[in-house]
Amino acid sequence: MHQFKALLDQPHASMILGLVVLVLLAWLANLLARLVLLRVVRVVTRRTVWTWDDAFLDAGVFKRLAKIVPVLVVQFGMPLVPDIPGRLDKAVADIATALIILIVLFSIGAMLTAVERLFERTPQGHMRSIKGYVQLAKIVLFVVGAIIIIATLANRSPLLLLSGLGAISAVLLLVFKDTILSMVASVQMASNDMLRVGDWISMPQFNADGDVIDIALHTVKVQNWDKTITTIPTWRLISDSFQNWRGMQDTGARRIKRGIYLDVGSIRFLSDEEKHELKRFRLLVDYLDHKREELAEWNDKLGEHGRVPVNQRRLTNVGTFRAYALAYLQAHPHINHDLTCMVRVMDPGPTGLPMEIYCFTDTTAWAEFEGIQGDIFDHLLVILPEFGLSIFQQPSGQDMRAGLGHLPGDRQAEPEA
């Protein structure tokens, strides 16, 4: 006992002992906050009918707020330590206040994250993302918090520091250039509903072609069809052009726009025998009867001149095939008949006469769309010879051999034994 009193009589001994006790109390307060207070909060939030408190718990809001308890113990316990110098007491109090502000900042940041997650669970959250706004709010929050913390440690008014920001505004604009551009782009995209999570977009300048999986303040992530991820700066979606396929998906129909290139040399008038043979096609019966009446009436109006074949209007194989292709599309069960459906002849060129199929399928699923499109063109290509038409194709090696005969050095077919 005498030794303990002698120890207390030493210079600063009571102060050191008081600091040790204060640190132990802060440690115990931290332990109680984590083991008791957080468990109580966890049990209460799980039993309530609200969802926001569960989101706050999962985001770590209460866990961060619990860290204020030991700091408060130190802050309010420092004046009770005996023989504590006033300067040290003031410094510890300022540091504790700064720590409390920092903890509150991180807690508010976690609350913003929880709000974002709650919004993602709503029907609007599946279409629009507020991640950019949340990130912007966090940036503003921590910038203001940093100014307050510096002012607290320096024992100056935050207004003095804010007034000094005007002198370095040019530097701030340079440092936060991308942030400012991204913020403006995020506001424009959200207000105009230009982009949503889940949209299929194409942006060739970034080799992006796939679904949007994340919209943040600075970047937009696109998962391409080959499962790679392309990251695009948010502001580039405003400064550059991109294609959004959402309209096609909302319509529930996907466009077929593909041509068949016909050999111009195979285009000709149909003979009477060929017209009779083409009546075998169920889809052409009405067309041929209507055309026969229309052309007969037209030619009769010409009088004597109408008896000369060169003056007559006559059916062509390419026109009849175009009518057949259109009738085939109109009768197809997987073509959307409420949207445009036509077969048109384009300008002839070095690759022949393009005949374009323009219609919409009744599905937007990629695999199903390709299957429908393939079946349509398989049928039309195979049926072409029935109309006396042929596909234009660049001469291949087999064509050259067939035209010139077997060249020297070609292997000849060996005679059978």
MOHU-V84991 format. One record per backbone hydrogen bond with DSSP energy under -1.0 kcal/mol. CO is the residue of the C=O (numbers start at 1). NH is the residue of the N-H. Records with the same first field share a line. If there is no record, write none. Layout:
BEGIN
CO = NH, NH
END
This chain:
BEGIN
1 = 5
2 = 6
3 = 7
4 = 8
5 = 9
7 = 10
10 = 13
12 = 16
13 = 17
14 = 18
15 = 19
16 = 20
17 = 21
18 = 22
19 = 23
20 = 24
21 = 25
22 = 26
23 = 27
24 = 28
25 = 29
26 = 30
27 = 31
28 = 32
29 = 33
30 = 34
31 = 35
32 = 36, 37
33 = 38
36 = 40
37 = 41
38 = 42
39 = 43
40 = 44
41 = 45
42 = 46
43 = 47
51 = 55
52 = 56
53 = 57
54 = 58
55 = 59
56 = 61
57 = 60
60 = 64
61 = 65
62 = 66
64 = 67
65 = 68
66 = 69
68 = 72
69 = 73
70 = 74
71 = 75
72 = 76
73 = 77
74 = 78
78 = 81
81 = 84
85 = 89
86 = 90
87 = 91
88 = 92
89 = 93
90 = 94
91 = 95
92 = 96
93 = 97
94 = 98
95 = 99
96 = 100
97 = 101
98 = 102
99 = 103
100 = 104
101 = 105
102 = 106
103 = 107
104 = 108
105 = 109
106 = 110
107 = 111
108 = 112
109 = 113
110 = 114
111 = 115
112 = 116
113 = 117
114 = 118
115 = 119
116 = 120
119 = 122
124 = 127, 128
130 = 134
131 = 135
132 = 136
133 = 137
134 = 138
135 = 139
136 = 140
137 = 141
138 = 142
139 = 143
140 = 144
141 = 145
142 = 146
143 = 147
144 = 148
145 = 149
146 = 150
147 = 151
148 = 152
149 = 153
150 = 154
151 = 156
157 = 160, 161
158 = 162
159 = 163
160 = 164
168 = 172
169 = 173
170 = 174
171 = 175
172 = 176
176 = 180
177 = 181
178 = 182
179 = 183
180 = 184
181 = 185
182 = 186
183 = 187
184 = 188
185 = 189
186 = 190
187 = 191
188 = 192
189 = 194
196 = 199
199 = 212
200 = 245
201 = 210
202 = 243
203 = 206, 208
204 = 207
208 = 203
209 = 225
210 = 201
211 = 223
212 = 198
214 = 221
218 = 234
219 = 216
220 = 232
221 = 213, 214
222 = 230
223 = 211
224 = 227
228 = 224
230 = 222
232 = 220
233 = 236
234 = 237
235 = 238, 239
236 = 240
243 = 202
245 = 249
246 = 250
247 = 251
248 = 252
254 = 361
256 = 359
258 = 357
260 = 355
261 = 392
262 = 353
263 = 266
264 = 267
268 = 317
271 = 275
272 = 276
273 = 277
274 = 278
277 = 280
278 = 281
281 = 284
284 = 288
285 = 289
286 = 290
287 = 291
288 = 292
289 = 293
290 = 294
291 = 295
292 = 296
293 = 297
294 = 298
295 = 299
296 = 300
297 = 301
300 = 303
302 = 305
304 = 307
305 = 308
308 = 311
315 = 270
316 = 320
317 = 321
318 = 322
319 = 323
320 = 324
321 = 325
322 = 326
323 = 327
324 = 328
325 = 329
326 = 330
327 = 331
332 = 335
334 = 362
342 = 358
344 = 356
349 = 352
352 = 349
353 = 262
354 = 346
355 = 260
356 = 344
357 = 258
358 = 342
359 = 256
360 = 336
365 = 369
366 = 370
367 = 371
368 = 372
369 = 373
370 = 374
371 = 375
372 = 376
373 = 377
374 = 378
375 = 379
376 = 380
377 = 381
378 = 382
379 = 383
383 = 386
384 = 387, 389
385 = 388
390 = 263
396 = 400
397 = 401
398 = 402
399 = 403
400 = 404
401 = 405
407 = 410
END
